[in-house]
Amino acid sequence: MELTIIRRLGGWLSIAVVMFAVAIILYSSAAAQTKRNIYLYGKASVVYVDWAEIGEKDTYFIKVKKGQRYRVEVDWKGEDIDDNGQGLSGLTIVYPSGKTLVDAQDGYLQADTAGHFKIIVSPKTRKTSYRYRIRIEKL
């Protein structure tokens, strides 16, 4: 009788451990992607330091009015390991109108219509460190 109870408890315990492990894996993969809404009311700029590995995307949204101007710059802390001279920045900018700039270089943006800029940071090459600094400045 006692052996049967121990076997049943062992079976339930192994199921609980597996479910806990799956929950941790799902949580860590969801936490790897950052999404931030940025409001620059009265502020000149905002700076974030974060981390994104290959395959991960950190997304920033900026609510804008038509004609507003911004400057965006991303500075990767690590050196490219397998850079083949393509100059991939890992920065994608989607304008409020839907126009998309893939591997955009740091620069000035002007809102063509009211809405949201969507700024996606995702490395395209292997690096010694995937830490980056993004600075968004309202002009």
C-alpha positions in Angstrom: 0.0 0.0 0.0 2.7 2.5 1.0 4.8 1.6 -2.1 1.8 2.4 -4.4 1.3 5.8 -2.7 5.0 6.6 -3.2 4.9 5.6 -6.9 1.9 7.8 -7.5 3.5 10.8 -5.7 6.7 10.2 -7.7 4.7 10.3 -10.9 2.8 13.5 -9.9 6.1 15.1 -8.8 7.8 14.4 -12.1 4.8 15.9 -14.0 5.0 19.0 -11.8 8.7 19.4 -12.4 8.3 19.1 -16.2 5.4 21.7 -16.2 7.6 24.0 -14.1 10.5 23.7 -16.5 8.2 24.5 -19.5 6.8 27.5 -17.7 10.3 28.9 -17.1 11.3 28.3 -20.7 8.2 30.1 -22.0 8.7 33.0 -19.6 12.3 33.5 -20.5 11.6 33.5 -24.2 8.8 36.0 -23.8 11.0 38.2 -21.6 13.7 38.3 -24.2 11.8 40.7 -26.4 11.3 44.2 -25.0 8.5 46.5 -26.0 8.5 50.1 -24.8 6.1 53.0 -25.5 8.1 56.2 -25.4 6.5 59.5 -24.6 8.8 62.5 -24.9 6.4 65.2 -23.5 8.6 68.0 -22.3 11.7 65.8 -22.6 14.5 66.4 -25.1 15.7 62.8 -25.2 15.6 59.4 -23.7 18.4 56.8 -23.5 17.9 53.0 -22.9 20.7 50.4 -22.4 19.5 46.9 -23.2 20.5 43.5 -24.6 19.3 41.7 -27.8 20.8 38.6 -29.3 20.4 37.3 -32.8 16.8 36.4 -33.4 15.5 38.7 -30.7 13.8 42.0 -31.4 13.4 44.9 -29.0 10.7 47.3 -30.2 10.2 50.9 -29.2 7.1 52.9 -30.1 7.0 56.7 -30.3 3.7 58.6 -30.6 4.2 61.5 -33.0 2.3 64.3 -34.6 2.7 65.1 -38.3 5.9 67.0 -39.0 7.6 66.2 -35.7 11.3 65.4 -36.0 13.4 62.9 -34.1 17.0 61.7 -34.1 17.6 58.0 -33.4 21.0 56.4 -32.8 21.9 52.9 -31.8 25.4 52.1 -30.4 26.3 48.4 -30.1 28.9 47.8 -27.4 30.3 44.6 -28.9 32.5 44.2 -32.0 31.2 42.2 -35.0 32.7 38.7 -35.1 31.8 37.7 -38.6 31.3 41.1 -40.2 31.6 40.8 -43.9 31.5 44.5 -44.7 27.8 44.7 -45.3 27.3 47.4 -42.6 24.2 45.9 -41.2 23.0 48.2 -38.4 20.3 46.0 -36.8 18.0 49.0 -36.8 14.6 48.9 -38.6 12.3 52.0 -38.6 8.7 51.9 -39.5 7.1 55.3 -40.2 3.5 56.1 -39.1 2.5 55.8 -42.8 3.9 52.3 -43.0 7.1 53.2 -44.9 9.9 50.9 -43.7 13.7 51.4 -43.5 15.6 48.1 -42.9 19.1 48.3 -41.6 18.7 52.1 -41.3 21.7 54.1 -40.2 21.4 56.5 -37.3 19.7 59.6 -38.5 16.9 62.1 -38.5 13.3 61.2 -38.9 10.4 63.4 -39.7 6.8 62.1 -39.2 5.0 62.1 -42.5 1.7 61.6 -40.7 0.4 61.4 -37.1 0.7 58.0 -35.5 3.6 55.9 -34.1 7.1 55.4 -35.2 8.1 51.8 -34.6 11.8 51.3 -34.0 13.1 47.7 -34.0 16.6 46.8 -32.7 17.8 43.3 -33.7 21.4 42.4 -34.4 22.1 40.8 -37.8 25.7 39.6 -37.2 27.4 37.8 -34.3 29.0 40.1 -31.8 31.3 39.9 -28.8 28.6 41.6 -26.8 24.9 42.1 -27.6 24.5 45.1 -25.3 23.4 48.2 -27.0 22.4 51.8 -26.2 19.6 53.5 -28.0 19.1 57.3 -27.8 15.9 58.9 -29.1 16.0 62.7 -29.3 13.1 65.0 -30.0 14.2 68.0 -32.2 
